[in-house]
């Protein structure tokens, strides 16, 4: 039962008692005789993405401090447990623990991350969209153990599975209608029951390859949470926590424990949740926030293990209801001792990985970041690193497949490149998905439609250096059903190789297989014809870094606005 609902129920009970029996005096002795509430601490994280070692660049800082790294994360978790009553502490996560991971974890199908988080004391985790990167069968192997069906146990030791329980209430097997994994778990603390419902974002099929979600369907988050909350209450559970891999964003002025101008899917989802749900541990957007939304505590611990959310619950021992709930996002600083078991794990996998990771593949003259420039007040512009990757993909397919342009999706660019030598491991961290390049035919009209779809999806496609066009901030945005109806891209401004695109002509364009399949909502790309699948995107990126070194950050002049290029 939520705190608000419980208080209302308590008021009603008091009135009823007075009406039936008259005023009842309570002495201090009687008050002291009441059972003390049970203190329960939840330690929460989300979007770890296999970052066993401290992330580099901007990904390795938060709130003005360097942060992250599982050796430090494990120590902070241990210290937080020690500060609370250890036996009353439950450690949870809100998805994307694996997938889009650095080489040290990804090379072993993220088994090192599961082993590390199990060793750090994780109890329950919801399934995020990236847990489906290699498909449902692989996710079940990650949970239950066993060697990889193709690569075996690459480190030479058996993989025993997760020491924590993955939960996913709204991912169903399409053929049977049954949940793929356990929808919830009940955890007893000093006699009171705490229920945890795991939730994957409903939009997973739009942001994961079709192979990854084959045979699955995803239900509405709030509706599913409410369904299982009712089931938990029938089992005597009154304290209910949802581990939700979906989130929101607060205003830039908000700190890691603020909730300023909160927007995003989490607001609507939480507002539609049943009053019996007390806490929502969220993720997906890689943001930090600490909110009260519709009487519920809603938190997120950013990403990459840089924060831990310390949530304190007081639960009535008799009713099982939450009396109070408070949270604090704690920075995982690197000024604590490293956990020696985590250090040993990292060293073991680095030894097995061998010299591949440290092989230099190129050099940069300056740091090249994935940060998007601002386009008419929003972060919908180009990215230096995104442009560089698009250039690499064009270089890999121009002679081979006669490609004249390439486009890269922003979600596929995962980390910055520092200035100086670039190792294979660093390049892998930038592009960890192992997507194939696909070159296809698009008409000029289809190209305009693809570009208009950017403003429907809210995602910019990073263009190769051969592409240029102008955006009108006062233009209209198309719809999901008809993205081509938009007028944001000034007609006649789109050029390839300096020549205006003819809407009736056909152009060879390179994207990755995720985009070619309509990923990130770019359904217009599925209309391409004469598809030819090429090399892995990472291989193209590495080859380009090697051939072009030293590499500099591309100029951000491929997408311009009408303010920069006035209409003729």
Residue pairs with C-beta under 8 A, 6 or more apart in sequence:
1 9
1 233
1 238
1 275
1 276
1 278
1 319
1 321
1 322
2 275
2 276
2 277
2 278
2 295
2 296
2 322
3 278
3 295
3 321
3 322
3 323
3 324
3 325
4 275
4 295
5 275
5 276
5 295
6 319
6 321
6 322
6 323
17 24
18 24
35 317
35 318
36 317
37 314
37 315
37 316
37 317
37 323
38 88
38 189
38 190
38 191
38 192
38 314
38 315
38 316
38 317
39 84
39 85
39 88
39 312
39 313
39 314
39 315
40 88
40 89
40 90
40 189
40 192
40 194
40 239
40 312
40 313
40 314
40 315
41 80
41 81
41 84
41 85
41 88
41 89
41 90
41 310
41 311
41 312
41 313
42 89
42 90
42 91
42 92
42 241
42 279
42 281
42 309
42 310
42 311
42 313
43 77
43 80
43 81
43 89
43 90
43 91
43 92
43 308
43 309
43 310
43 311
44 91
44 92
44 93
44 94
44 281
44 299
44 301
44 308
44 309
44 311
45 73
45 93
45 94
45 301
45 305
45 307
45 308
45 309
46 93
46 94
46 95
46 96
46 128
46 245
46 281
46 282
46 283
46 284
46 300
46 301
46 302
46 303
47 94
47 95
47 96
47 128
47 283
47 284
47 286
47 302
47 303
47 304
48 93
48 96
48 97
48 98
48 113
48 117
48 303
48 304
48 305
49 96
49 97
49 98
49 99
49 100
49 101
49 130
49 303
49 304
49 414
50 97
50 98
50 99
50 100
50 101
50 102
50 104
50 105
50 106
50 110
50 112
50 113
51 59
51 68
51 69
51 70
51 101
51 102
51 105
51 304
51 305
52 69
52 70
52 102
52 104
52 105
52 112
52 113
52 116
52 342
52 345
52 346
52 349
53 69
53 70
53 102
53 104
53 346
54 60
54 66
54 67
54 68
54 69
54 72
54 334
55 68
55 69
55 304
55 306
55 415
56 415
56 416
56 418
56 426
56 429
57 367
57 369
57 415
57 416
57 418
58 369
58 371
58 416
59 68
59 303
59 304
59 415
59 416
60 66
60 67
60 68
60 304
60 306
61 67
61 306
62 256
62 288
62 302
62 306
62 307
62 331
63 255
63 256
63 288
63 331
65 331
65 333
66 333
66 334
67 305
67 306
67 307
67 331
67 332
67 333
67 334
68 304
68 305
68 306
68 332
68 334
69 305
69 332
69 334
70 116
70 117
70 120
70 305
70 339
70 342
70 346
71 338
71 339
71 342
71 343
71 346
72 332
72 333
72 334
72 336
72 338
72 339
73 120
73 305
73 308
73 332
74 116
74 119
74 120
74 121
74 339
74 341
74 342
75 336
75 337
75 338
75 339
76 308
76 330
76 332
76 333
76 336
77 91
77 120
77 121
77 308
78 121
78 339
79 336
80 89
80 308
80 310
80 330
81 89
81 121
84 312
87 189
88 189
88 190
90 123
90 124
90 187
90 189
90 194
91 120
91 121
91 122
91 123
91 124
91 164
92 122
92 123
92 124
92 125
92 196
92 241
92 243
92 281
93 117
93 122
93 124
93 125
93 126
93 243
93 281
93 283
94 125
94 126
94 128
94 243
94 244
94 245
94 281
94 282
94 283
94 284
94 300
95 125
95 126
95 127
95 128
95 129
95 130
95 131
95 200
95 243
95 244
95 245
95 283
95 284
96 128
96 129
96 130
96 131
96 245
96 283
96 284
97 110
97 113
97 114
97 117
97 125
97 128
97 131
98 105
98 110
98 113
98 114
98 130
98 131
98 133
98 142
99 110
99 128
99 129
99 130
99 131
99 132
99 133
99 134
100 130
100 133
100 414
100 432
100 433
101 110
101 113
101 432
102 415
102 425
102 428
102 429
102 432
103 353
103 357
103 424
103 425
103 428
103 429
103 432
104 112
104 346
104 349
104 350
104 353
104 357
104 425
105 111
105 112
105 113
105 349
106 428
106 432
107 154
107 353
108 154
108 155
108 349
108 352
109 134
109 138
109 142
109 148
109 151
109 154
110 142
111 142
111 155
111 159
112 345
112 346
112 349
114 142
114 161
114 162
114 163
115 345
116 342
116 345
117 125
117 162
117 164
118 162
118 163
118 164
119 163
119 341
119 342
119 345
120 339
120 342
122 163
122 164
123 164
123 165
123 187
124 164
124 165
124 167
124 185
124 187
124 196
124 198
124 243
125 164
125 165
125 166
125 167
125 198
125 243
126 166
126 167
126 168
126 198
126 199
126 200
126 243
126 244
126 245
126 283
127 139
127 166
127 167
127 168
127 171
127 181
127 198
127 200
127 245
128 200
128 201
128 245
128 283
128 284
129 200
129 201
129 203
129 204
129 207
129 208
129 245
129 284
130 208
131 139
131 142
131 166
131 200
132 139
132 200
132 204
132 208
132 212
132 213
132 216
133 208
133 209
133 212
133 433
134 212
135 211
135 212
135 213
135 214
136 180
136 212
136 213
136 214
136 215
136 216
138 148
139 166
139 180
139 181
140 180
140 181
141 148
141 149
141 159
141 161
142 161
142 162
142 166
143 161
143 162
143 165
143 166
143 181
144 161
145 158
145 159
145 160
145 161
146 159
146 161
147 153
147 158
147 159
148 154
148 159
153 159
154 352
155 348
155 349
155 352
156 352
165 182
165 185
166 181
166 182
166 198
167 181
167 182
167 183
167 184
167 185
167 196
167 197
167 198
167 243
168 179
168 180
168 181
168 182
168 183
168 198
168 199
168 200
169 179
169 183
169 184
169 197
169 198
169 199
169 224
169 225
169 227
169 228
170 179
170 183
170 199
170 200
170 202
170 218
170 219
170 220
170 221
170 224
171 179
171 180
171 181
171 200
171 204
171 216
171 217
171 218
172 178
172 179
172 180
172 216
172 217
172 218
172 219
173 179
173 180
173 215
173 216
174 215
174 216
174 217
175 215
180 216
181 198
182 198
183 197
183 198
183 224
183 228
184 195
184 196
184 197
184 198
184 228
184 231
184 232
185 195
185 196
186 193
186 194
186 195
186 196
186 232
186 235
186 237
187 193
187 194
187 195
187 196
188 194
189 315
190 317
191 317
192 239
192 315
192 316
192 317
192 320
193 235
193 236
193 237
193 238
193 239
193 320
194 237
194 239
194 240
194 241
194 313
194 315
195 229
195 232
195 235
195 237
195 239
195 240
195 241
196 241
196 242
196 243
197 224
197 225
197 228
197 229
197 232
197 240
197 241
197 242
197 243
198 243
199 221
199 224
199 225
199 242
199 243
199 244
199 245
199 246
200 218
200 245
201 218
201 221
201 244
201 245
201 246
201 265
201 284
202 218
202 219
202 220
202 221
202 246
203 218
204 213
204 218
205 213
205 216
205 218
206 518
206 519
206 520
206 521
207 411
207 519
207 520
208 519
209 435
209 513
209 514
209 517
209 519
210 517
221 244
221 246
221 269
222 268
222 269
222 270
222 272
222 273
223 272
225 242
225 244
225 273
225 274
225 277
226 272
226 273
226 274
226 277
229 240
229 273
229 274
229 276
229 277
230 274
230 276
232 240
233 240
233 276
236 320
237 320
238 276
238 319
238 320
238 321
238 322
239 278
239 313
239 315
239 320
239 321
239 322
240 276
240 277
240 278
240 279
241 277
241 278
241 279
241 280
241 281
242 273
242 277
242 279
242 280
242 281
243 281
244 266
244 269
244 280
244 281
244 282
244 283
245 282
245 283
245 284
246 265
246 266
246 269
246 282
246 283
246 284
247 264
247 265
247 266
247 282
247 283
247 284
247 285
247 287
247 300
248 262
248 263
248 264
248 265
248 266
248 267
248 282
248 285
248 287
248 289
248 300
249 262
249 263
249 264
249 285
249 287
250 258
250 259
250 260
250 261
250 262
250 263
250 287
250 289
250 291
251 260
251 261
253 260
254 260
254 261
254 289
255 288
256 288
256 289
256 290
256 302
256 307
256 329
256 331
257 288
257 290
257 327
257 328
257 329
258 289
258 290
259 289
259 290
259 291
259 292
259 293
259 298
262 289
262 291
262 293
264 285
266 280
266 282
266 293
266 298
267 293
270 280
270 293
270 294
270 296
270 298
271 293
271 294
273 280
273 294
273 296
275 295
277 296
278 296
278 297
278 313
278 322
278 325
279 296
279 297
279 298
279 299
279 311
279 313
279 322
279 325
280 293
280 296
280 297
280 298
280 299
281 299
281 300
281 309
281 311
282 298
282 299
282 300
283 300
283 301
283 303
285 300
286 302
286 303
287 300
287 302
288 300
288 301
288 302
288 307
288 329
289 298
289 299
289 300
290 299
290 309
290 327
290 328
290 329
291 297
291 298
291 299
292 298
297 311
297 325
297 326
297 327
299 309
299 311
299 327
299 329
300 309
301 307
301 308
301 309
301 329
302 329
305 332
306 331
306 332
307 329
307 330
307 331
307 332
308 329
308 330
308 332
309 327
309 328
309 329
309 330
310 327
310 328
310 329
310 330
311 325
311 326
311 327
312 324
312 325
312 326
312 327
313 322
313 324
313 325
314 322
314 323
314 324
314 325
315 321
315 322
315 323
316 322
316 323
350 357
356 424
356 425
357 423
357 424
357 425
357 428
358 423
358 424
358 425
359 423
359 424
360 421
360 422
360 423
360 424
361 422
361 423
361 424
361 427
361 542
361 545
361 546
362 421
362 422
362 427
362 542
362 545
362 546
362 548
362 549
362 550
362 551
363 420
363 421
363 422
363 545
363 549
363 550
363 551
364 417
364 418
364 419
364 420
364 422
364 549
364 550
364 551
364 552
364 553
365 419
365 550
365 551
365 552
366 419
366 552
366 553
367 416
367 417
367 418
367 419
367 553
368 384
368 385
368 388
368 416
368 417
368 551
368 552
368 553
369 383
369 384
369 385
369 416
369 417
369 553
370 383
370 384
370 385
370 386
370 410
370 413
370 414
370 415
370 416
370 430
371 383
371 384
371 416
372 379
372 380
372 381
372 382
372 383
372 386
372 410
372 460
373 379
373 381
373 382
373 383
373 556
374 380
374 381
375 381
375 460
375 471
375 559
375 561
376 471
376 473
376 561
380 454
380 455
380 458
380 460
381 460
381 556
381 559
382 460
382 462
382 463
382 556
382 558
382 559
383 410
383 413
383 460
383 462
383 556
384 553
384 554
384 556
385 413
385 416
385 417
385 430
385 553
386 408
386 410
386 413
386 460
386 462
387 408
387 462
387 463
387 464
387 465
387 554
387 556
387 558
388 544
388 551
388 553
388 554
389 408
389 412
389 413
389 430
389 431
389 462
389 537
389 541
390 406
390 407
390 408
390 462
390 463
390 464
390 465
391 406
391 464
391 465
391 544
391 554
392 540
392 541
392 543
392 544
392 545
393 406
393 408
393 437
393 464
393 510
393 511
393 512
393 537
393 540
393 541
394 403
394 404
394 405
394 406
394 464
394 465
394 466
394 510
395 540
395 543
395 544
395 547
396 437
396 510
396 534
396 535
396 539
396 540
396 543
396 544
397 403
397 406
397 437
397 439
397 510
397 534
397 540
398 404
400 534
401 439
401 508
401 510
401 532
401 534
402 439
402 508
403 439
403 508
403 509
403 510
404 466
404 496
404 497
404 507
404 508
404 509
405 463
405 464
405 466
405 467
405 496
405 507
405 508
405 509
405 510
406 463
406 464
406 509
406 510
406 511
407 450
407 461
407 462
407 463
407 464
407 467
407 509
407 510
407 511
407 515
408 461
408 462
408 511
408 512
409 459
409 461
409 462
409 511
409 512
409 514
409 515
409 519
409 520
409 522
410 459
410 460
410 461
410 462
411 459
411 520
412 431
412 433
412 435
412 512
412 514
412 537
413 430
413 431
413 462
414 429
414 430
414 431
414 432
415 426
415 429
415 430
416 430
417 426
417 427
417 430
418 426
422 545
424 542
427 538
427 541
427 542
427 545
428 538
430 541
431 537
431 538
431 541
432 538
433 512
433 514
433 537
434 536
434 537
434 538
435 512
435 513
435 514
435 536
435 537
436 512
436 513
436 533
436 534
436 535
436 536
436 537
437 510
437 511
437 512
437 513
437 533
437 534
437 535
437 536
437 537
437 540
438 510
438 511
438 512
438 513
438 515
438 516
438 531
438 532
438 533
438 534
439 508
439 509
439 510
439 531
439 532
439 534
440 508
440 509
440 511
440 516
440 525
440 528
440 529
440 530
440 531
440 532
441 506
441 507
441 508
441 509
441 528
441 529
441 530
442 450
442 506
442 507
442 509
442 525
442 527
442 528
443 503
443 504
443 505
443 506
443 507
444 494
444 501
444 502
444 503
444 504
444 505
444 506
444 507
445 484
445 503
445 504
446 524
446 527
446 528
447 494
447 501
447 507
447 509
448 484
448 489
448 491
448 494
448 501
448 503
449 483
449 484
449 524
450 461
450 522
450 524
450 525
451 461
451 469
451 488
451 489
451 494
452 477
452 478
452 483
452 484
452 485
452 486
452 487
452 488
452 489
453 478
453 483
453 486
453 521
453 522
453 523
453 524
454 460
454 461
454 488
455 477
455 478
455 486
455 488
456 477
456 478
456 479
456 480
456 483
456 486
456 521
457 520
457 521
457 522
459 520
459 521
459 522
460 559
461 515
461 522
463 469
463 558
463 559
465 554
465 558
466 496
466 497
467 494
467 495
467 496
467 558
468 493
468 494
468 495
468 498
468 557
468 558
468 559
468 560
469 489
469 490
469 493
469 494
469 495
469 558
469 559
469 560
470 489
470 490
470 493
470 559
470 560
470 561
470 562
470 564
470 565
471 488
471 489
471 490
471 559
471 560
471 561
471 562
472 487
472 488
472 489
472 490
472 561
472 562
473 488
473 561
473 562
473 563
474 562
475 486
475 487
475 488
475 489
475 490
476 485
476 486
476 487
476 488
477 486
477 488
478 484
478 485
478 486
479 485
480 521
483 523
483 524
484 524
490 562
490 567
492 500
493 565
494 500
494 501
495 501
496 507
501 507
509 528
510 534
511 525
512 537
513 533
514 520
515 522
515 525
516 525
516 526
516 528
516 531
517 526
518 525
518 526
534 540
544 551
545 551
